[in-house]
Amino acid sequence: MTAMPDEVQDICGYASHLPQSSYKHSQAKPLKGLGAGVLEVLELHHGDTYRAVYTA
């Protein structure tokens, strides 16, 4: 298993930080089927897909 690339960590980390200041990242989308306030950030990087899921 490989680690999440630094660039992807930066995007996902920033996206999960924004709700603490009442903002939403432009890539954050509601995750259907898990209830209100559950968001996901999907990032493509060199042919791989990374997903971060968080509640806001």
C-alpha positions as CSV (number, residue, x, y, z in Angstrom):
1,M,0.0,0.0,0.0
2,T,1.3,3.4,-0.9
3,A,0.9,6.6,1.1
4,M,-1.3,9.4,0.0
5,P,0.7,11.9,-2.1
6,D,1.6,15.2,-0.4
7,E,-0.4,17.2,-2.9
8,V,-3.6,15.2,-2.2
9,Q,-3.0,15.4,1.5
10,D,-2.9,19.2,1.2
11,I,-6.2,19.4,-0.7
12,C,-8.0,17.0,1.6
13,G,-6.6,18.6,4.7
14,Y,-7.6,22.1,3.6
15,A,-11.0,20.9,2.5
16,S,-11.7,19.3,5.9
17,H,-10.3,22.4,7.7
18,L,-12.6,25.0,5.9
19,P,-15.9,23.9,7.7
20,Q,-14.4,25.0,11.0
21,S,-14.7,28.5,9.6
22,S,-18.1,28.0,8.0
23,Y,-16.8,27.6,4.5
24,K,-16.9,24.7,2.0
25,H,-14.2,23.7,-0.4
26,S,-15.1,23.9,-4.1
27,Q,-14.5,20.2,-4.5
28,A,-16.6,19.1,-1.5
29,K,-19.8,17.4,-2.6
30,P,-22.6,15.8,-0.4
31,L,-22.1,12.1,0.0
32,K,-25.5,10.5,-0.9
33,G,-27.0,7.9,1.4
34,L,-25.2,8.9,4.6
35,G,-27.3,11.8,5.8
36,A,-27.0,15.5,5.9
37,G,-23.6,17.1,6.5
38,V,-21.5,14.2,5.2
39,L,-19.2,15.6,2.5
40,E,-16.6,14.0,0.3
41,V,-13.6,15.4,-1.6
42,L,-12.5,13.3,-4.6
43,E,-9.0,13.9,-6.0
44,L,-7.4,12.3,-9.0
45,H,-3.6,12.1,-9.0
46,H,-1.5,10.3,-11.6
47,G,-4.2,7.8,-12.5
48,D,-5.2,7.1,-8.9
49,T,-8.3,8.3,-7.1
50,Y,-8.3,9.5,-3.5
51,R,-11.3,10.2,-1.4
52,A,-11.7,12.0,1.9
53,V,-15.1,11.9,3.8
54,Y,-16.0,14.2,6.7
55,T,-19.0,15.6,8.5
56,A,-19.7,19.3,8.8
